[in-house]
Amino acid sequence: LVEVGGEWCIWCHYMDKFFEEHPDMLALRDKNFVMVKVNFSDENKNEALLSSYPKVAGYPHLFVLDKNGKLIHSQDTGKLEEGRGYNIEKFKTFLTDWATAASDVAQK
């Protein structure tokens, strides 16, 4: 699971806080994904890496990769938002639907 954002991104901080405040969501994420954060900023656009993925409209953005690094889903996190945070049911559905355990990927 690749999160693209940066220290400047308030919604990236909201996502960190969401996982801190919902240990069950953190456990679900960590059970099914390896989380990698990729910085995108004026100083470091990580163009070499990010050119491999679709262009994103907003940050943070999530890319779901299979165990071989192949992109299987691009997620606009705005669709997971609620108020000044994230909707627990929407995020749970996202994490469950895109779990990268070998048996889950084989079913998709």
WOFENWO-V645990 format. One record per backbone hydrogen bond with DSSP energy under -0.5 kcal/mol. CO is the residue of the C=O (numbers start at 1). NH is the residue of the N-H. E is the energy in kcal/mol with one decimal. If there is no record, write none. Layout:
# WOFENWO-V645990
CO:NH:E ; CO:NH:E
This chain:
# WOFENWO-V645990
1:3:-0.6 ; 1:36:-2.8 ; 2:4:-0.6 ; 2:63:-2.4 ; 3:5:-0.5 ; 3:38:-3.3 ; 4:60:-0.7 ; 4:61:-1.7 ; 5:40:-2.9 ; 6:9:-1.6 ; 8:10:-0.8 ; 9:12:-0.5 ; 9:13:-1.5 ; 10:14:-2.1 ; 11:15:-1.9 ; 12:16:-2.1 ; 13:17:-2.5 ; 14:18:-2.5 ; 15:19:-2.2 ; 16:20:-2.0 ; 17:21:-2.6 ; 18:22:-1.0 ; 22:25:-1.0 ; 22:26:-2.0 ; 23:27:-2.5 ; 24:28:-2.0 ; 25:29:-2.6 ; 26:30:-3.0 ; 27:31:-2.0 ; 28:32:-1.4 ; 29:33:-1.9 ; 32:100:-1.3 ; 33:35:-0.6 ; 36:3:-2.9 ; 38:5:-2.2 ; 44:41:-1.7 ; 46:50:-2.9 ; 47:51:-1.9 ; 49:52:-1.7 ; 50:53:-1.6 ; 60:77:-0.8 ; 61:4:-3.0 ; 62:75:-3.5 ; 63:2:-3.0 ; 63:65:-0.6 ; 64:72:-3.2 ; 64:73:-1.4 ; 66:69:-2.2 ; 70:66:-2.6 ; 73:64:-3.0 ; 74:76:-0.6 ; 75:62:-2.2 ; 75:77:-0.7 ; 76:79:-1.5 ; 77:80:-1.9 ; 78:81:-0.9 ; 80:87:-2.9 ; 82:85:-1.2 ; 85:82:-2.7 ; 87:91:-2.4 ; 88:92:-2.4 ; 89:93:-2.4 ; 90:94:-2.3 ; 91:95:-2.8 ; 92:96:-2.5 ; 93:97:-3.2 ; 94:98:-2.0 ; 96:99:-1.1 ; 101:104:-0.9 ; 101:105:-2.2 ; 102:106:-1.9 ; 103:107:-0.8 ; 104:107:-0.6 ; 104:108:-0.7 ; 105:108:-1.1
